Amino acid sequence: MQIKILGSGCAKCQRLEQLARQAAAELGVEAEFDHVRDMDKIMAYPIMTTPALVIDGEVKVAGRIPSRDEIAGWLKPTP
């Protein structure tokens, strides 16, 4: 699973990455994390505000920090 955090590295971006890592660890999900700070790369995604969370190429949330439970719901493997 590929998880990307889009943002400049501000406190909100760092908190989103921390929550995503915690959720993945709790679920035992093997994931590769990438914190995208380059504005040109961020602009390639259909988002207007950061931080944003992208899981396997799909933007799950932008402009807010979701709860760890919400992130866990996105990370759970579908049967």
N, C-alpha and C positions, 0 to 999 in steps of 0.2 A: 504494500500500500504506500502511495506517495502522498505526503501531507506537506502543504506549503503554507507558510504564514507570509502574507503580503503586508509590508509596512516598513517604515523608516528605522525601526528599532526603538521606538518610544516605549514608555512604560506599559501602555495598553497592548502593544504588539508583543512585548515580552511576556505579559500575563497570558495572552491568548496562546502563545507557544507552550508556556508552562502547563496550562490546563489541558491542551491537546496531548502533550507528552504524558501527563498523569492519567488521562482517560485511556490512552493506548496501553499504558503499562498495566492498569487495573483490569483491562479486558484481555491482556495477553496478546494483543495485536502487534504483529511485526510490521513496523512502519519506518520509512525513510523520511526524515524531516529536512526541510529546506526553508530557511528564512530569506525571502526575496526582498532585498532592500533597494535594488536598482529601479529607479522610477520608470525607465523605459520598459522594463520587463513587467512592472506592476500595471502600467497602462495597457498592456496587451490583454488584460483580463477585463471583463465587463463589470467593473466596479467603479463607484464614484467616491467612496471614502475607505480609509483604512482604519483599523486593521481588518484584514480579510483572511478567511480560512478556505483553502482549496484542498479537496480530497480527491485523488485520482483524476485531476483535471476539471473537476466540477466545483464551482464556487458555492459554498454552503452558507456563508454569512459574510457580510461586509458592514463596516461602520459601527459595530458593537461587539461586546465580548459576551459570547453565549455561556451558559452554565456548563460545568463539567458533565452533567447528566445529558444535556443537549448534544454536546460533542460526542459523548459515548454512544448515543443513539445513531449518529452518523457513521461511527466507526464499526458498529456491530456488523459482522458478516451476514449477508442475506442468504437464507437457505436455498 
